[in-house]
Amino acid sequence: MAQNKSLSTQEVADILHVSKSTIYDLIRRGEIHSYKIGRKVRFTQDDVDAYIARSRHEHSTRPVKNIDTHSTLLTPERNEEPELIISGQDVVLDILANYLQQEGVNTARTYLNSFEGLLSLYQDNIQVAACHLFDGSDYNTSFVRSLMPGVTAVLVNVSYRTQGFYVQKGNPKGIKGWSDLGREDITVLNRRVGSSARILMDTQLKRLGIPASRVRGYDRIMKSHLTMAAAIAAGEADLAIGTERISRQIENLDFIPLLEERFDFVIKKERMETEAVRKLMKVLKDPAFAREIAHFSGNDYRDLGKIITEV
């Protein structure tokens, strides 16, 4: 099946050899990710691959706990508090959490964006924050200094990913780069405040001297890269910022690469010698883990597990 094709409920049921009602049950229980286009439920191949990867480990490890939070103040249940809470939205982090469970680390996941993750790390509510925030010249370091004042942190690389514009197939508006954000004939889609795509857009607008008020569609907020990409493909707007990998999952969409982003874990230095973090570093260097995540196209894992810098 084509990697860039969105999958229907029936197609996912056929892949997993289960009924459609079972798929709906998995959605309700939060065991498989999905998204909606109109009233139709759709899946990406990554959603299915991630569910399969998690299921492989369920027979030998307790399931990874998801912590649902609506702010940066996380309050895990105190009856069995996780040793390691990993924040971030990449599916690779779900697979990592399952590997850590196999290593005997009571691991939980929360799906905060990079900005919120750093705040929660500063507040000691999580232990690992995945971060990919661009300040116009570098990734992550300046945000760590600003949002975690007085705290020494270590940046450990997860991957590199290409960021750029989603545009309709054939690029009918002839969009080429950041300056096109200021065109009067261009309508954009945006992400919520604190998301990496929103910060990237704001950084580029400031660099170019383009007021946000001049950008058509700037206040139209989408919940995810997938929903933005699908809306662009459907002709609801002309461009949105996102990662290359997502563009491969949606039909009738082109991608204009603009820069390579660095996706890092941020960990307080004082925690680097704890047993849980030592096991995390061990998993990042595990060839079996590297092989399992390698099929998620669009990510470059050349520095996986490498300490990038100390901030």
C-alpha positions in Angstrom: 0.0 0.0 0.0 1.3 3.5 -0.9 3.0 5.2 2.1 1.4 8.5 1.4 -2.2 7.2 1.2 -4.6 7.9 4.0 -6.3 4.7 5.2 -9.9 4.1 5.8 -11.3 2.2 8.8 -12.0 -0.8 6.6 -8.4 -0.8 5.2 -6.9 -0.7 8.7 -9.2 -3.5 9.7 -8.0 -5.6 6.8 -4.4 -4.9 7.6 -4.9 -5.9 11.2 -7.2 -8.8 10.4 -9.9 -7.5 12.7 -13.5 -6.1 12.3 -14.3 -2.5 11.8 -16.0 -2.4 15.2 -12.7 -3.5 16.8 -10.9 -0.5 15.1 -13.6 1.8 16.5 -13.0 0.3 20.0 -9.2 0.9 19.6 -9.9 4.5 18.7 -12.2 5.0 21.8 -9.6 3.5 24.1 -6.8 5.7 22.6 -4.8 2.7 21.4 -4.6 3.7 17.8 -4.3 7.3 16.5 -6.6 8.6 13.8 -7.8 11.9 12.4 -10.9 13.2 10.7 -11.6 14.7 7.3 -15.1 16.0 7.6 -17.0 13.1 9.1 -14.7 10.4 7.8 -12.1 8.8 10.1 -8.8 8.3 8.5 -5.4 6.8 9.5 -1.8 7.1 8.2 0.5 4.2 7.7 2.5 5.6 10.6 -0.5 5.3 12.9 -0.9 1.6 12.0 2.8 0.9 12.2 3.0 2.5 15.7 0.0 0.5 16.9 1.7 -2.7 15.7 5.0 -1.7 17.3 3.3 -1.1 20.6 1.3 -4.3 20.4 4.5 -6.4 19.9 5.6 -5.6 23.4 2.3 -5.9 25.3 2.6 -9.6 26.0 5.8 -9.0 28.1 5.5 -5.5 29.5 2.8 -3.5 31.2 1.3 -0.8 28.9 2.8 2.6 28.7 0.6 5.1 30.6 -0.6 8.2 28.7 -0.9 11.3 30.9 -3.6 13.6 29.6 -2.9 17.2 30.5 -4.4 20.5 29.4 -1.6 22.7 30.8 2.0 22.5 31.8 1.1 21.4 35.3 1.2 17.7 35.3 -0.1 15.7 38.3 0.6 12.0 37.8 -1.3 9.5 40.0 0.6 9.1 43.1 -0.2 5.4 43.7 2.5 4.4 41.2 4.3 7.5 39.9 6.2 6.9 36.7 10.0 7.0 36.9 10.2 8.7 33.5 7.6 10.9 31.8 8.5 11.7 28.2 6.8 14.7 26.5 6.5 15.1 22.7 4.3 14.3 19.8 6.4 12.1 17.5 5.3 8.5 17.2 8.9 7.4 17.6 8.6 8.4 21.3 5.7 6.0 21.8 8.0 3.2 20.6 10.8 4.3 22.8 8.5 4.3 25.8 7.7 0.7 25.1 11.4 -0.3 24.9 11.9 1.4 28.3 9.1 -0.6 29.7 10.9 -3.7 28.6 14.0 -2.4 30.4 11.9 -2.2 33.6 11.5 1.6 33.6 8.0 2.7 34.6 7.5 5.1 31.7 4.6 7.5 30.9 3.9 9.7 27.9 2.4 13.1 27.6 1.8 14.9 24.2 2.7 18.5 25.0 4.3 20.6 22.3 7.9 21.7 22.6 7.3 25.0 24.4 5.0 23.4 27.0 7.3 20.5 27.4 10.2 22.8 28.4 8.0 24.6 30.9 7.0 21.3 32.5 10.6 20.1 32.6 11.5 23.3 34.4 8.7 22.6 36.9 10.0 19.1 37.5 6.7 17.6 36.3 8.3 15.6 33.5 11.9 14.2 33.1 12.4 14.3 29.3 11.1 17.0 26.9 11.3 16.5 23.1 12.1 19.8 21.5 12.4 21.3 18.0 12.2 25.1 18.4 14.0 27.4 16.0 15.1 30.9 17.0 16.2 32.0 13.5 19.8 30.7 13.8 19.8 27.5 15.9 17.5 24.9 17.3 16.5 24.5 21.0 19.5 26.0 22.9 18.2 29.6 23.3 14.7 28.3 24.3 16.2 26.1 27.0 18.1 29.0 28.4 15.1 31.3 28.4 12.4 28.8 29.7 14.7 27.0 32.2 16.7 29.9 33.7 19.5 28.7 36.1 19.0 25.1 35.2 21.8 23.1 33.4 20.4 20.8 30.8 21.7 18.3 28.3 20.5 18.1 24.7 20.4 14.5 23.3 19.6 14.1 19.6 16.7 12.1 18.4 16.6 12.9 14.7 16.7 15.6 12.0 13.6 16.4 10.0 13.0 18.6 7.0 10.5 21.5 7.6 8.8 23.3 4.8 5.6 24.3 3.1 2.6 22.1 2.3 1.1 23.3 -1.0 -1.5 21.9 -3.3 -0.4 19.4 -5.9 1.4 21.2 -8.8 1.9 24.3 -6.6 -0.6 26.4 -8.5 0.3 29.6 -6.7 4.0 29.2 -7.5 5.1 29.4 -3.9 8.9 29.3 -3.4 9.9 30.5 0.1 9.3 32.5 3.3 8.7 35.8 1.5 5.5 34.3 0.0 3.9 34.5 3.4 3.4 38.2 2.8 1.6 37.8 -0.6 -1.9 39.2 -0.7 -3.1 36.2 -2.8 -1.8 33.6 -0.4 -3.9 32.1 2.5 -2.2 30.2 5.2 -3.1 27.8 8.0 -1.5 28.0 11.4 -0.9 26.0 14.6 -1.6 27.1 18.2 0.6 29.3 20.2 3.7 27.4 21.5 3.8 24.8 18.7 7.1 24.6 16.8 5.4 25.4 13.4 3.8 28.5 14.9 7.1 29.7 16.4 8.9 29.0 13.1 6.3 31.1 11.2 6.5 33.9 13.7 10.3 33.9 13.6 10.4 34.1 9.8 7.7 36.8 9.7 9.8 38.9 12.2 12.9 38.4 10.1 11.2 39.6 7.0 9.4 42.5 8.7 5.9 41.1 7.8 3.2 41.9 10.4 1.1 38.8 11.3 -2.0 41.0 10.6 -1.0 41.1 6.9 -0.9 37.3 6.6 -4.3 35.9 5.4 -5.4 33.0 7.5 -2.9 33.5 10.3 -5.5 33.1 13.0 -7.0 29.9 11.5 -5.7 27.3 13.9 -5.4 23.6 13.0 -5.0 20.8 15.6 -2.2 18.8 13.9 0.2 18.7 10.9 -2.1 16.0 9.5 -5.2 18.1 9.5 -3.3 21.0 8.1 -1.9 18.9 5.3 -5.2 17.4 4.5 -6.9 20.9 4.4 -4.2 22.2 2.0 -4.6 19.2 -0.3 -8.4 19.9 -0.3 -7.8 23.5 -1.4 -8.9 25.2 1.9 -5.8 27.3 1.9 -2.6 27.8 -0.1 0.2 26.8 2.4 1.0 25.6 5.9 4.3 24.8 7.7 5.0 21.2 8.5 7.4 18.3 8.2 8.2 16.4 5.1 7.2 13.0 6.5 3.5 14.1 6.9 3.4 15.3 3.3 4.1 11.8 2.2 0.9 10.6 3.9 -1.5 12.8 2.1 -2.5 12.7 -1.6 -2.8 15.8 -3.8 -0.1 17.5 -1.8 3.4 18.9 -2.6 6.1 19.8 -0.2 8.6 22.7 -0.5 11.7 22.0 1.7 13.0 25.0 3.5 15.2 24.0 6.4 16.5 21.0 8.4 15.2 21.0 12.0 17.0 19.3 14.9 14.8 17.2 17.1 16.4 16.8 20.6 15.6 15.5 24.0 16.1 18.0 26.8 17.1 16.4 30.1 18.2 18.2 33.3 21.9 17.4 33.8 21.3 16.3 37.4 19.2 13.4 36.1 21.7 12.1 33.6 23.2 9.5 36.0 19.8 8.2 37.3 19.0 4.6 36.4 16.0 5.6 34.3 17.9 8.0 32.1 20.9 5.7 31.8 18.5 3.1 30.4 17.0 5.6 28.1 20.4 6.4 26.7 21.0 2.6 26.4 17.9 2.2 24.3 18.8 5.1 22.0 22.0 3.2 21.2 20.3 -0.2 20.8 20.5 -1.4 17.1 17.2 -3.1 17.5 15.5 0.2 18.4 17.3 2.0 15.5 16.0 -0.7 13.1 12.5 -0.4 14.3 12.2 3.3 13.9 14.2 3.5 10.6 11.1 2.8 8.5 9.5 6.1 9.6 10.5 7.9 6.4 11.5 11.5 6.5 13.5 11.3 9.7 17.3 11.2 9.7 18.7 9.3 12.7 22.4 10.0 12.1 23.0 11.4 15.6 20.5 9.3 17.5 21.5 9.2 21.1 24.4 11.7 20.7 24.8 14.4 23.3 24.6 17.6 21.2 25.5 20.2 23.9 25.1 21.2 27.5 23.1 24.4 28.1 
